[in-house]
Amino acid sequence: MTGPRGIGPDAFTTAAVDHLRAQLGDTAVTQVAELVIDVELAGQGTARLRLHNLYWPVRSNPAAVPEAVARLGATVAARSIPKPALDTETIVPLVRSDAWVRQTLQSAPTMPVRPLTEHLWTTYALDRGTHLVQLRRVDADLMQLSDTSLHHQACENLARRGPPVLRGPPVLKGDGAVRQITLDGDLDAGLLLLSPIWDDLSPVLGGPCLALPVARGVLLVGIVEAKLRRAGPPAHHEAAHSFPILQVLRRTPEGWVPTKPDTALP
């Protein structure tokens, strides 16, 4: 229990199950464990939903529980209407800083995340065409995607956006020691996740490739660490707030590693 004025996880789960059964009628809803339920989606099989991201913001305020479970019910009801598989093709990966992830997880503790380096993480969004919507755990659950399947789907979707990246040398801006690799101007840092392009990039640059993600939509590349570090934005630059610890990354067979893990750029 959370205290005399709070609501415990088991009671919250029961409230969510009761609400969903009342709201969705014939939809089968089963409690599996605390904050874990199974929902039978029409013609789509069973989705396992984890309710932690709904529970934690309202655990000390029972009056907010009906609104929270109503939002869940609306999400499940919308997903219960059969939709084409194209839904999963809107998922894209986002590279975010450790500070951003820590802050966001305070309100969405089960948002899907995946470590990239010590200070960088991969999160996921749904591309609505005009804007990106952060992917929630319940979204992945309703699409019946495990964490591994979610990551692979997002990377495949990103790769399909950039035929020039996959069919030849990536598009590079600038002809100096530091260049910018681009895809669509918003998801460029996500290119770090697409392994095939980096083998093609070293011959273009003339040596082993280093990368510096400056923001979600800015990814700098080069072969000289000092020049790449100097090319990063100053601390007061708006882009620096996206990645308060700017890391020059070196690619290894195991993935990206920081050249100087705990060193902030000047």
TIMAR-863596 format. One line per field, with one value per residue (C-alpha): residue number from 1; residue in three letters; x, y, z. Coordinates in pm, whole numbers. Layout:
lumza: [NUM;...]
fifi: [ALA;...]
u: [X;...]
v: [Y;...]
w: [Z;...]
***
This chain:
lumza: [1;2;3;4;5;6;7;8;9;10;11;12;13;14;15;16;17;18;19;20;21;22;23;24;25;26;27;28;29;30;31;32;33;34;35;36;37;38;39;40;41;42;43;44;45;46;47;48;49;50;51;52;53;54;55;56;57;58;59;60;61;62;63;64;65;66;67;68;69;70;71;72;73;74;75;76;77;78;79;80;81;82;83;84;85;86;87;88;89;90;91;92;93;94;95;96;97;98;99;100;101;102;103;104;105;106;107;108;109;110;111;112;113;114;115;116;117;118;119;120;121;122;123;124;125;126;127;128;129;130;131;132;133;134;135;136;137;138;139;140;141;142;143;144;145;146;147;148;149;150;151;152;153;154;155;156;157;158;159;160;161;162;163;164;165;166;167;168;169;170;171;172;173;174;175;176;177;178;179;180;181;182;183;184;185;186;187;188;189;190;191;192;193;194;195;196;197;198;199;200;201;202;203;204;205;206;207;208;209;210;211;212;213;214;215;216;217;218;219;220;221;222;223;224;225;226;227;228;229;230;231;232;233;234;235;236;237;238;239;240;241;242;243;244;245;246;247;248;249;250;251;252;253;254;255;256;257;258;259;260;261;262;263;264;265;266]
fifi: [MET;THR;GLY;PRO;ARG;GLY;ILE;GLY;PRO;ASP;ALA;PHE;THR;THR;ALA;ALA;VAL;ASP;HIS;LEU;ARG;ALA;GLN;LEU;GLY;ASP;THR;ALA;VAL;THR;GLN;VAL;ALA;GLU;LEU;VAL;ILE;ASP;VAL;GLU;LEU;ALA;GLY;GLN;GLY;THR;ALA;ARG;LEU;ARG;LEU;HIS;ASN;LEU;TYR;TRP;PRO;VAL;ARG;SER;ASN;PRO;ALA;ALA;VAL;PRO;GLU;ALA;VAL;ALA;ARG;LEU;GLY;ALA;THR;VAL;ALA;ALA;ARG;SER;ILE;PRO;LYS;PRO;ALA;LEU;ASP;THR;GLU;THR;ILE;VAL;PRO;LEU;VAL;ARG;SER;ASP;ALA;TRP;VAL;ARG;GLN;THR;LEU;GLN;SER;ALA;PRO;THR;MET;PRO;VAL;ARG;PRO;LEU;THR;GLU;HIS;LEU;TRP;THR;THR;TYR;ALA;LEU;ASP;ARG;GLY;THR;HIS;LEU;VAL;GLN;LEU;ARG;ARG;VAL;ASP;ALA;ASP;LEU;MET;GLN;LEU;SER;ASP;THR;SER;LEU;HIS;HIS;GLN;ALA;CYS;GLU;ASN;LEU;ALA;ARG;ARG;GLY;PRO;PRO;VAL;LEU;ARG;GLY;PRO;PRO;VAL;LEU;LYS;GLY;ASP;GLY;ALA;VAL;ARG;GLN;ILE;THR;LEU;ASP;GLY;ASP;LEU;ASP;ALA;GLY;LEU;LEU;LEU;LEU;SER;PRO;ILE;TRP;ASP;ASP;LEU;SER;PRO;VAL;LEU;GLY;GLY;PRO;CYS;LEU;ALA;LEU;PRO;VAL;ALA;ARG;GLY;VAL;LEU;LEU;VAL;GLY;ILE;VAL;GLU;ALA;LYS;LEU;ARG;ARG;ALA;GLY;PRO;PRO;ALA;HIS;HIS;GLU;ALA;ALA;HIS;SER;PHE;PRO;ILE;LEU;GLN;VAL;LEU;ARG;ARG;THR;PRO;GLU;GLY;TRP;VAL;PRO;THR;LYS;PRO;ASP;THR;ALA;LEU;PRO]
u: [0;104;-55;-403;-472;-306;-393;-184;-78;-312;-612;-523;-498;-839;-989;-839;-972;-1321;-1328;-1211;-1464;-1744;-1628;-1529;-1809;-1715;-1344;-1174;-964;-762;-538;-204;-19;8;0;-6;-320;-409;-657;-811;-818;-1078;-915;-566;-494;-403;-198;-20;-36;191;24;321;327;-40;-13;284;148;-181;-68;-107;-422;-707;-937;-731;-765;-1094;-947;-630;-815;-1053;-754;-635;-981;-990;-650;-748;-1084;-917;-670;-948;-1069;-875;-611;-355;-7;119;86;418;585;541;778;1111;1410;1526;1870;1832;2063;2084;1950;1644;1568;1600;1364;1107;1108;989;646;659;865;813;870;1071;1438;1756;2115;2339;2638;2694;2518;2301;1982;1748;1381;1100;832;535;574;242;373;369;504;646;461;668;596;457;488;116;158;426;218;-90;118;243;607;874;1157;1380;1114;1037;1401;1441;1117;1219;1563;1414;1169;1449;1661;1375;1358;1702;1767;2074;2225;2177;2250;2575;2786;2570;2476;2739;2731;3054;3396;3616;3757;3416;3103;2737;2559;2190;1875;1565;1684;1503;1609;1972;2119;1929;2167;2406;2182;2218;2535;2567;2623;2932;3140;3082;3157;3521;3656;3462;3621;3964;3997;3815;3495;3416;3070;2935;2556;2483;2104;1827;1856;2228;2503;2861;3126;3501;3828;4015;3878;4007;3852;3525;3506;3572;3292;3034;2813;2921;2747;2504;2396;2035;2140;2368;2065;1955;2278;2427;2716;2843;3038;3269;3196;3420;3276;3391;3270;3053;2901;2969;3194;3287;3646;3640;3337;3296;3437;3204;3302;3434]
v: [0;360;493;576;828;641;347;33;-126;-425;-203;17;-289;-411;-68;-69;-419;-332;-12;-182;-462;-209;16;-240;-489;-822;-746;-1002;-841;-1051;-947;-1125;-961;-627;-361;-625;-721;-910;-760;-954;-734;-809;-1019;-926;-1169;-1086;-784;-773;-424;-294;-18;127;451;509;408;604;956;879;641;908;1061;808;1079;1080;704;714;961;753;429;612;723;363;250;502;386;19;87;270;-13;-274;-146;-348;-133;-209;-325;12;132;-29;132;475;390;573;566;877;919;1106;1219;1050;1366;1376;1008;1042;1339;1175;846;1028;1065;759;501;223;421;186;283;110;209;329;456;554;888;824;621;513;595;564;782;751;967;1138;1308;1661;1577;1301;1147;977;604;475;127;72;155;-111;-360;-299;-353;-676;-575;-697;-456;-631;-635;-270;-171;-373;-233;126;82;-83;204;460;276;279;658;709;521;739;622;259;265;453;694;883;1238;1462;1837;2033;1947;2020;1801;1790;1713;1665;1346;1400;1203;1414;1689;1561;1202;1230;1121;795;712;594;287;187;-19;-71;293;334;80;288;617;563;560;881;1054;899;711;548;740;937;1077;1358;1371;1735;1712;1481;1627;1704;1444;1551;1311;1329;1145;1392;1401;1745;1908;1726;1833;2196;2178;2105;2393;2610;2547;2835;2707;2583;2246;2181;2152;1840;1665;1843;1594;1595;1283;1207;845;580;277;-66;-418;-400;-63;303;394;743;846;1038;907;1164;1474;1756;1967;2314]
w: [0;-52;266;401;124;-159;-377;-400;-729;-690;-620;-916;-1141;-1024;-1092;-1443;-1516;-1391;-1595;-1913;-1876;-1830;-2112;-2373;-2324;-2478;-2482;-2259;-1985;-1741;-1451;-1480;-1191;-1019;-1294;-1569;-1763;-2079;-2325;-2610;-2919;-3184;-3454;-3331;-3049;-2691;-2589;-2254;-2104;-1830;-1631;-1440;-1641;-1555;-1190;-1064;-1134;-950;-674;-405;-553;-580;-714;-1035;-1090;-1289;-1538;-1575;-1645;-1879;-2087;-2095;-2202;-2486;-2608;-2599;-2763;-3049;-3096;-3085;-3423;-3683;-3854;-4122;-4022;-4145;-3783;-3689;-3989;-3832;-3543;-3556;-3318;-3134;-2976;-2648;-2371;-2034;-1868;-2096;-2034;-1656;-1653;-1882;-1692;-1381;-1543;-1772;-1583;-1836;-2155;-2379;-2376;-2489;-2397;-2679;-2479;-2118;-2169;-2474;-2507;-2782;-2736;-2989;-3143;-3375;-3685;-3755;-4068;-3927;-3581;-3365;-3070;-2801;-2798;-2469;-2326;-2378;-2748;-2790;-2591;-2804;-3117;-2956;-2994;-2754;-2677;-2930;-3200;-3132;-3181;-3499;-3643;-3568;-3725;-4033;-4071;-4040;-4296;-4546;-4524;-4673;-4998;-5068;-4740;-4823;-5197;-5186;-4980;-4731;-4811;-4649;-4605;-4611;-4748;-4447;-4174;-4005;-4204;-4131;-4226;-4297;-4359;-4303;-4073;-3764;-3704;-3809;-3474;-3520;-3806;-3534;-3509;-3877;-3887;-4266;-4352;-4134;-4327;-4640;-4467;-4364;-4724;-4792;-4493;-4544;-4215;-3923;-3862;-3547;-3478;-3262;-3206;-3133;-3125;-3238;-3587;-3606;-3645;-3720;-3850;-3903;-3845;-3621;-3268;-3173;-3480;-3428;-3065;-3157;-3414;-3143;-3026;-2732;-2402;-2455;-2800;-2816;-2962;-2666;-2441;-2632;-2538;-2235;-2234;-2591;-2672;-2960;-3043;-3197;-3367;-3253;-3344;-3031;-3123;-3040;-2747;-2623;-2691;-2361;-2175;-1900;-2065;-2161;-2459;-2388]
***
